[in-house]
């Protein structure tokens, strides 16, 4: 009775979608010298279980490369293969770097269940390490006047080759890196890190720059499409009246070079008017002075008293001196 039950459990664990199933991505192709990260999803009941990554055609005989209970496989480790578990998302991820052709083969995501009669829950995929090229993104978009950057990846055997950026259908348009791994023109710049990637940056894009390009190294090449969107002009919604009100409320924001923003006393018309008024005032004062001098000349140097004016004499001379009365009242009094 026990044996049939164990057989049923084993069969259920092999069925896709069962509670024992671990899932991962499909087969992968990676450039030589590159890196890859594989996610492995598991059911919540496996949170506390050990997870592992192994290589081999058959899971029963695969070679373990990383385990969550092995400190050397920790994400911050220096090993070629690392593993990290995220219990909150029910997924563990495996990273492999500096891949070579010998790394091509079958790999397994596994959850260790333990026990003699219970097999581990696993999922497999095939990783191919190849020579050639690839790009991070085959479709690049930018606005007119902007810039785009293409990231072209290549395998280890192409590190020493010159890198090219060409417009598809026009071999004469190719731009080739120099011995330093760089190229520079008016608006195109190429830089090769001499490891596994070279970047192509196009600046000051125009509508005519839209189209297909390809980046290449040796006999390898991969296509990239650049799409340039026309730049739209945004009109201001502020009315002239609003602008006028703003300038009146905030006169200090006006430019000092604007003639309309200068103080009124600096206006040439006002200055001329002030000068003219001063000249007229000076002319009037001069005229009044001339009239005053002329009047004084006609009246004489000595002004007689309206009642009596007596000419003085020296003592001893009065016997021979005559007295003249200039008005009738004074004469009457003397008589």
C-alpha positions as CSV (number, residue, x, y, z in Angstrom):
1,X,0.0,0.0,0.0
2,X,2.8,2.4,0.8
3,X,4.7,1.8,-2.5
4,X,1.8,2.8,-4.7
5,X,1.3,6.0,-2.7
6,X,5.0,6.9,-3.2
7,X,4.7,6.2,-6.9
8,X,1.7,8.6,-7.1
9,X,3.6,11.3,-5.3
10,X,6.6,10.9,-7.7
11,X,4.3,11.1,-10.7
12,X,2.6,14.2,-9.4
13,X,5.9,16.0,-8.8
14,X,6.8,15.4,-12.4
15,X,3.6,17.0,-13.8
16,X,3.8,20.6,-14.9
17,X,1.8,23.0,-12.6
18,X,1.8,20.6,-9.7
19,X,2.7,21.9,-6.2
20,X,6.2,20.4,-6.5
21,X,7.0,22.2,-9.7
22,X,10.0,24.6,-10.0
23,X,9.9,26.8,-13.2
24,X,12.5,28.9,-15.0
25,X,13.1,30.6,-18.4
26,X,13.7,28.8,-21.7
27,X,17.0,28.0,-23.4
28,X,19.5,30.8,-23.6
29,X,22.3,31.8,-26.0
30,X,25.1,33.9,-24.4
31,X,28.2,35.4,-26.1
32,X,31.6,34.0,-25.0
33,X,33.1,36.1,-22.3
34,X,29.7,37.4,-21.3
35,X,27.4,36.8,-18.3
36,X,24.0,35.5,-17.7
37,X,21.4,35.5,-14.8
38,X,18.7,32.9,-14.6
39,X,15.6,33.2,-12.3
40,X,14.2,30.0,-10.7
41,X,10.6,30.3,-9.3
42,X,9.3,27.9,-6.6
43,X,6.2,27.5,-4.5
44,X,5.8,29.1,-1.1
45,X,6.1,25.8,0.8
46,X,9.8,25.7,-0.3
47,X,10.9,28.9,1.4
48,X,12.9,27.2,4.1
49,X,14.4,24.6,1.7
50,X,18.0,24.7,0.2
51,X,18.2,25.8,-3.4
52,X,20.9,24.8,-5.8
53,X,22.2,25.1,-9.4
54,X,23.9,22.2,-11.1
55,X,25.1,21.2,-14.6
56,X,24.6,17.9,-16.4
57,X,22.4,16.1,-18.9
58,X,20.7,14.1,-16.2
59,X,19.6,15.7,-12.9
60,X,20.4,12.6,-10.8
61,X,24.1,13.0,-11.9
62,X,24.4,16.7,-12.4
63,X,27.4,18.6,-10.9
64,X,26.5,21.1,-8.2
65,X,27.9,24.6,-8.9
66,X,26.2,26.7,-6.3
67,X,24.0,26.2,-3.2
68,X,22.2,28.7,-0.9
69,X,23.8,27.0,2.2
70,X,27.3,27.5,0.8
71,X,29.0,30.8,1.7
72,X,31.2,30.6,-1.3
73,X,28.2,30.8,-3.5
74,X,26.9,34.0,-1.9
75,X,26.0,37.0,-4.2
76,X,29.0,39.0,-2.9
77,X,31.4,36.1,-3.5
78,X,34.2,36.1,-6.0
79,X,33.3,32.8,-7.6
80,X,32.2,32.4,-11.2
81,X,28.7,31.2,-10.1
82,X,26.6,32.8,-7.4
83,X,23.2,32.2,-6.1
84,X,20.7,34.4,-4.2
85,X,17.3,33.5,-2.7
86,X,14.4,36.0,-2.3
87,X,11.8,34.3,-0.1
88,X,9.4,37.2,-0.4
89,X,9.1,36.7,-4.1
90,X,9.5,32.9,-4.0
91,X,12.4,33.0,-6.5
92,X,16.1,32.3,-6.4
93,X,18.5,33.6,-9.1
94,X,21.8,32.2,-10.4
95,X,24.5,34.4,-12.1
96,X,27.3,33.0,-14.2
97,X,30.1,35.2,-15.6
98,X,33.1,35.0,-18.0
99,X,31.4,32.2,-19.9
100,X,33.4,30.1,-22.4
101,X,32.4,27.5,-25.0
102,X,33.0,24.8,-22.5
103,X,30.2,26.2,-20.3
104,X,27.6,25.2,-23.0
105,X,25.2,22.5,-21.7
106,X,22.2,21.6,-19.6
107,X,21.6,23.3,-16.3
108,X,19.1,22.6,-13.5
109,X,17.3,24.8,-10.9
110,X,16.7,22.6,-7.9
111,X,14.9,22.7,-4.6
112,X,16.3,20.1,-2.1
113,X,13.4,18.2,-0.6
114,X,15.3,15.5,1.2
115,X,14.3,12.0,2.0
116,X,15.1,8.7,0.3
117,X,11.8,8.3,-1.5
118,X,11.2,12.0,-2.5
119,X,13.0,13.5,-5.5
120,X,14.1,17.1,-5.6
121,X,11.9,19.6,-7.4
122,X,13.8,20.9,-10.5
123,X,13.5,22.7,-13.8
124,X,16.1,22.5,-16.6
125,X,17.3,24.8,-19.5
126,X,20.1,24.6,-22.1
127,X,22.7,27.4,-22.2
128,X,24.7,27.9,-25.4
129,X,27.9,29.9,-25.3
130,X,28.5,31.2,-28.8
131,X,30.8,33.4,-30.8
132,X,29.3,36.5,-32.5
133,X,27.5,39.7,-31.7
134,X,24.4,41.0,-30.1
135,X,22.9,44.4,-29.0
136,X,21.3,45.5,-25.8
137,X,18.4,47.0,-27.7
138,X,17.6,46.7,-31.4
139,X,15.1,49.6,-31.4
140,X,16.4,53.1,-30.4
141,X,14.1,56.2,-30.2
142,X,14.9,59.9,-29.7
143,X,13.6,63.4,-30.5
144,X,14.9,65.6,-33.2
145,X,18.0,67.4,-31.9
146,X,18.6,64.7,-29.2
147,X,20.9,61.7,-29.1
148,X,20.9,57.9,-28.9
149,X,23.5,55.3,-27.8
150,X,23.7,51.8,-29.3
151,X,25.4,49.1,-27.1
152,X,26.9,46.5,-29.3
153,X,28.1,43.3,-27.5
154,X,30.7,40.9,-29.0
155,X,32.3,37.6,-28.0
156,X,35.8,37.1,-26.6
157,X,37.3,36.1,-29.9
158,X,36.4,39.5,-31.4
159,X,38.1,41.7,-28.8
160,X,41.1,42.6,-31.0
161,X,39.0,43.2,-34.2
162,X,38.1,46.7,-35.3
163,X,34.5,47.7,-34.7
164,X,32.2,49.2,-37.3
165,X,29.0,51.3,-37.4
166,X,27.3,51.4,-40.8
167,X,24.1,52.6,-42.4
168,X,22.3,49.5,-43.8
169,X,22.5,49.4,-47.6
170,X,25.4,51.8,-47.8
171,X,28.9,50.2,-47.2
172,X,30.6,53.6,-47.9
173,X,28.9,55.0,-44.8
174,X,30.9,52.7,-42.4
175,X,32.7,54.3,-39.5
176,X,35.6,52.2,-38.2
177,X,37.5,52.4,-34.8
178,X,41.2,53.2,-34.8
179,X,44.0,51.4,-33.0
180,X,42.8,52.9,-29.7
181,X,39.3,51.5,-30.2
182,X,37.7,54.9,-30.8
183,X,36.1,57.0,-33.6
184,X,35.0,60.6,-33.5
185,X,33.2,62.8,-36.1
186,X,30.9,65.8,-36.0
187,X,28.0,63.9,-34.4
188,X,29.0,60.2,-34.2
189,X,31.3,58.8,-31.4
190,X,32.4,55.2,-31.0
191,X,34.2,53.7,-28.0
192,X,35.3,50.1,-27.5
193,X,36.0,48.9,-24.0
194,X,38.2,46.1,-25.4
195,X,36.4,43.6,-23.3
196,X,32.9,42.7,-24.6
197,X,31.1,45.9,-25.7
198,X,31.5,49.0,-27.9
199,X,29.0,51.9,-27.8
200,X,27.9,54.2,-30.6
201,X,26.6,57.6,-29.7
202,X,24.8,59.8,-32.3
203,X,24.2,63.4,-31.3
204,X,22.2,66.3,-32.8
205,X,19.8,63.9,-34.6
206,X,17.9,65.0,-37.7
207,X,14.9,63.4,-39.3
208,X,17.1,62.1,-42.1
209,X,19.0,60.0,-39.5
210,X,16.0,57.6,-39.1
211,X,16.6,54.2,-40.5
212,X,18.4,50.9,-40.1
213,X,22.1,50.6,-39.1
214,X,24.3,47.7,-38.1
215,X,27.3,47.3,-35.7
216,X,29.9,44.8,-36.7
217,X,33.2,43.2,-35.7
218,X,35.1,40.7,-37.9
219,X,32.5,38.8,-40.0
220,X,29.8,39.4,-37.5
221,X,27.1,42.1,-37.5
222,X,23.8,42.9,-35.9
223,X,21.0,45.3,-37.0
224,X,19.8,48.3,-35.1
225,X,16.9,50.6,-36.0
226,X,17.0,54.4,-35.1
227,X,13.7,56.3,-35.0
228,X,13.8,60.1,-34.8
229,X,10.6,62.0,-33.8
230,X,10.0,65.5,-35.1
231,X,10.3,68.2,-32.4
232,X,7.1,70.0,-31.6
233,X,6.9,73.7,-30.8
234,X,4.9,74.6,-27.7
235,X,3.3,78.1,-27.8
236,X,2.8,80.1,-24.7
237,X,-0.8,80.4,-23.5
238,X,-0.1,83.8,-21.8
239,X,-2.0,86.7,-23.4
240,X,-0.3,90.1,-24.2
241,X,-2.6,91.8,-21.6
242,X,-1.3,89.5,-18.9
243,X,2.2,90.2,-19.9
244,X,1.5,93.9,-19.7
245,X,0.0,93.6,-16.2
246,X,3.0,91.6,-15.1
247,X,5.5,94.2,-16.3
248,X,3.6,97.0,-14.5
249,X,3.4,95.2,-11.2
250,X,7.1,94.2,-11.4
251,X,9.0,97.0,-13.1
252,X,12.3,95.9,-11.6
253,X,12.4,92.7,-13.7
254,X,12.7,94.7,-16.9
255,X,16.1,94.8,-18.6
256,X,18.2,97.8,-18.1
257,X,19.0,97.8,-21.8
258,X,15.3,98.4,-22.7
259,X,14.8,102.1,-23.4
260,X,11.2,101.8,-22.1
261,X,12.5,100.6,-18.7
262,X,14.6,103.7,-18.0
263,X,13.5,106.3,-15.4
264,X,11.5,109.2,-16.8
265,X,14.2,111.8,-15.9
266,X,16.6,110.1,-18.3
267,X,14.4,110.7,-21.3
268,X,16.1,113.0,-23.8
269,X,12.8,114.9,-24.4
270,X,12.4,115.7,-20.7
271,X,16.1,116.7,-20.4
272,X,15.7,119.1,-23.4
273,X,12.6,120.6,-21.8
274,X,14.3,121.2,-18.5
275,X,17.2,122.9,-20.2
276,X,14.8,125.1,-22.2
277,X,13.0,126.2,-19.0
278,X,16.3,127.1,-17.3
279,X,17.3,129.2,-20.3
280,X,14.0,131.0,-20.3
281,X,14.2,131.7,-16.6
282,X,17.8,133.1,-16.9
283,X,16.6,135.3,-19.8
284,X,13.7,136.7,-17.8
285,X,16.0,137.5,-14.8
286,X,18.5,139.2,-17.1
287,X,15.7,141.3,-18.7
288,X,14.4,142.4,-15.3
289,X,17.9,143.4,-14.2
290,X,18.3,145.6,-17.3
291,X,15.0,147.3,-16.6
292,X,15.9,148.0,-13.0
293,X,19.2,149.6,-14.0
294,X,17.5,151.8,-16.5
295,X,15.0,153.0,-14.0
296,X,17.6,153.9,-11.4
297,X,19.5,155.9,-14.0
298,X,16.4,158.1,-14.7
299,X,15.7,158.8,-11.1
300,X,19.1,160.1,-10.1
301,X,21.5,159.3,-7.4
302,X,19.8,161.3,-4.5
303,X,16.1,160.9,-3.7
304,X,14.5,164.0,-1.9
305,X,12.3,163.5,1.2
306,X,8.6,164.2,0.4
307,X,8.3,166.6,3.5
308,X,11.7,168.3,3.7
309,X,15.2,168.0,2.5
310,X,17.8,170.4,3.9
311,X,21.2,170.6,2.4
312,X,23.9,170.6,5.2
313,X,26.4,173.4,5.7
314,X,29.5,173.9,7.6
315,X,29.7,176.2,10.7
316,X,30.9,179.6,9.8
317,X,29.5,179.5,6.4
318,X,25.9,180.1,7.2
319,X,26.0,183.9,6.8
320,X,26.7,183.5,3.1
321,X,24.4,180.5,2.6
322,X,20.9,180.5,1.1
323,X,18.2,178.1,2.2
324,X,15.8,176.7,-0.4
325,X,12.5,175.2,0.6
326,X,11.3,172.6,-1.9
327,X,7.7,172.2,-0.7
328,X,5.0,174.6,0.6
329,X,4.5,173.0,4.0
330,X,8.1,173.4,5.0
331,X,8.1,177.1,3.8
332,X,5.0,177.9,5.8
333,X,6.6,176.6,9.0
334,X,9.7,178.7,8.5
335,X,7.8,181.8,8.0
